[in-house]
Amino acid sequence: AEDELLKAQSAEQDKQWQALLEISAEDEAKKEALRKQKQAAAQKAKFVETQIARPPVELSPQEVMMRRRVAEITRRSDERQAREQAELEQAALQRQAKEQAAKQRQARELAEQEEPEQEEPDSEQEERDSSDCDSTSTEVPEISES
């Protein structure tokens, strides 16, 4: 029984040591990551300092003109691409609208073919509704006048 107790205690101690080793490894990894971050920040700061300390470069008139041309060509290209993209999007929207209208038309035609008997009462109902609207519309000006 004591052997089993010692084995259990030994196993528990092994688990605790393993947990401590894992925690230690995690801490080391965090320290290494922090060290790398600090090193990268120092390198970036050094780069910025060298850029600031560098005297401005004088461009020749030809280089200035070349950069302006490149900028103009790039601007025109970007505008053209934006225009083409807008046209493509507009065409897609129009195509979708036409498809939707065609689907609605087909659905109406199908509904009309399936229910031709109900169209007549609907048209009579529409006539009644429109006559109701007419009588209502004559009442509205009277209310607004008084």
C-alpha positions, 0 to 999 in steps of 0.5 A, spaced: 500 500 500 505 504 501 508 503 494 502 505 491 501 511 495 509 513 493 507 511 486 501 516 486 505 521 490 511 521 485 506 521 479 503 527 482 509 530 483 511 529 475 505 532 473 506 538 477 513 539 475 511 538 467 506 544 469 511 548 471 516 546 465 510 548 461 509 555 464 516 556 464 516 555 456 510 559 455 514 565 459 520 564 455 516 564 449 513 571 451 520 574 453 522 572 446 516 575 443 517 581 447 525 582 445 523 581 438 518 586 438 523 591 442 528 589 436 523 591 431 521 597 434 529 599 435 530 598 427 524 602 425 526 608 429 533 607 427 530 607 419 526 613 421 532 617 424 536 615 417 531 618 413 530 624 417 537 625 417 538 624 409 538 631 406 533 632 400 534 629 394 534 635 388 531 632 382 533 634 375 528 638 371 527 631 366 526 627 372 521 632 375 517 632 368 518 624 368 515 623 375 509 628 373 508 624 366 508 618 370 503 621 375 498 623 370 498 617 366 497 613 372 491 618 374 488 617 367 489 609 368 485 609 374 480 614 372 479 609 366 478 603 370 473 606 375 469 608 369 469 602 366 468 598 373 462 603 373 459 601 366 460 594 368 456 595 374 451 599 371 450 594 365 449 588 371 444 592 374 440 593 368 441 586 366 438 584 373 432 589 372 430 586 366 431 579 368 427 581 374 421 584 370 421 578 365 420 574 371 415 578 374 411 578 367 412 571 366 409 570 373 403 575 371 402 571 365 402 564 369 397 567 374 393 570 368 393 563 365 391 559 371 386 564 374 382 567 368 375 566 371 377 570 377 379 576 373 372 578 371 370 579 379 377 583 380 376 588 374 369 589 377 372 590 384 377 595 381 371 599 378 367 599 385 374 601 388 375 606 383 368 609 383 369 609 391 375 613 390 372 618 386 366 619 391 372 620 396 376 624 392 370 629 391 369 629 399 376 631 400 376 638 397 369 639 401 373 638 407 379 642 406 375 648 404 371 648 410 
